[in-house]
């Protein structure tokens, strides 16, 4: 089951990644503005499917740590569905292309490694890439998420999307731009825990003893 899941994710993210590269090589900078329109549907399907990874950890078939993986998945879900998908004006920004490129580059490597690992196959260069590439790219993706949220704030303020004001006799209202600003703090605070876990995983898999075992 886990191999099939990883295979499905690999196919989805590989299609997105290849599509982005081909479009950029063909149309240049003009391809960046309509990235969301060309690959957004597949991207949303892949991210929705990734919610299953939280379930995998909860039922014990995946031994990853819960909090870092939960943070990574919820960050993507919130930014993709709440911020980007709800504001058409944001969808054409270059930051969306950058964000999708970082996500898919990481996921193509990760799901390739996972598929081979399910079969007991370990290639040292791929193992090194899987546990090293994420350390510089994940903080970059967090910065891109934060920038996407900042870019979206004027549109949420103008259109009042997700802002709620209850009628009398209730005196309760939610101004969604404030929620997003508070979420920025959560986003960058959570980055600390995720990066800490990434270094822990890298040490566990690329320690001297583990490298020797996998070579043998």
Secondary structure in CASP SS format (residue, H / E / C, confidence):
PFRMAT SS
TARGET T0000
AUTHOR 0000-0000-0000
METHOD secondary structure of the structure
MODEL  1
X C 1.00
X H 1.00
X H 1.00
X H 1.00
X H 1.00
X H 1.00
X H 1.00
X H 1.00
X H 1.00
X H 1.00
X H 1.00
X H 1.00
X H 1.00
X H 1.00
X H 1.00
X H 1.00
X H 1.00
X H 1.00
X H 1.00
X H 1.00
X H 1.00
X H 1.00
X H 1.00
X H 1.00
X H 1.00
X H 1.00
X H 1.00
X H 1.00
X H 1.00
X H 1.00
X H 1.00
X C 1.00
X C 1.00
X C 1.00
X H 1.00
X H 1.00
X H 1.00
X H 1.00
X H 1.00
X H 1.00
X H 1.00
X H 1.00
X H 1.00
X H 1.00
X H 1.00
X H 1.00
X H 1.00
X H 1.00
X H 1.00
X C 1.00
X C 1.00
X H 1.00
X H 1.00
X H 1.00
X H 1.00
X H 1.00
X H 1.00
X H 1.00
X H 1.00
X C 1.00
X C 1.00
X C 1.00
X C 1.00
X C 1.00
X C 1.00
X H 1.00
X H 1.00
X H 1.00
X H 1.00
X H 1.00
X H 1.00
X H 1.00
X H 1.00
X H 1.00
X H 1.00
X H 1.00
X H 1.00
X H 1.00
X H 1.00
X H 1.00
X H 1.00
X H 1.00
X H 1.00
X H 1.00
X C 1.00
X C 1.00
X C 1.00
X H 1.00
X H 1.00
X H 1.00
X H 1.00
X C 1.00
X C 1.00
X H 1.00
X H 1.00
X H 1.00
X H 1.00
X H 1.00
X H 1.00
X H 1.00
X H 1.00
X H 1.00
X H 1.00
X H 1.00
X H 1.00
X H 1.00
X H 1.00
X H 1.00
X H 1.00
X H 1.00
X H 1.00
X H 1.00
X H 1.00
X H 1.00
X H 1.00
X H 1.00
X H 1.00
X H 1.00
X C 1.00
X C 1.00
X C 1.00
X C 1.00
X C 1.00
X H 1.00
X H 1.00
X H 1.00
X H 1.00
X H 1.00
X H 1.00
X H 1.00
X H 1.00
X H 1.00
X H 1.00
X H 1.00
X H 1.00
X H 1.00
X H 1.00
X H 1.00
X H 1.00
X H 1.00
X H 1.00
X H 1.00
X H 1.00
X H 1.00
X H 1.00
X H 1.00
X H 1.00
X H 1.00
X H 1.00
X H 1.00
X H 1.00
X H 1.00
X H 1.00
X H 1.00
X H 1.00
X H 1.00
X H 1.00
X H 1.00
X H 1.00
X C 1.00
X C 1.00
X C 1.00
X C 1.00
X E 1.00
X E 1.00
X C 1.00
X C 1.00
X C 1.00
X C 1.00
X C 1.00
X C 1.00
X C 1.00
X E 1.00
X E 1.00
X C 1.00
X H 1.00
X H 1.00
X H 1.00
X H 1.00
X H 1.00
X H 1.00
X H 1.00
X H 1.00
X H 1.00
X H 1.00
X H 1.00
X H 1.00
X H 1.00
X H 1.00
X H 1.00
X H 1.00
X H 1.00
X H 1.00
X H 1.00
X H 1.00
X H 1.00
X H 1.00
X H 1.00
X H 1.00
X H 1.00
X H 1.00
X H 1.00
X H 1.00
X H 1.00
X H 1.00
X H 1.00
X C 1.00
X H 1.00
X H 1.00
X H 1.00
X H 1.00
X H 1.00
X H 1.00
X H 1.00
X H 1.00
X C 1.00
END
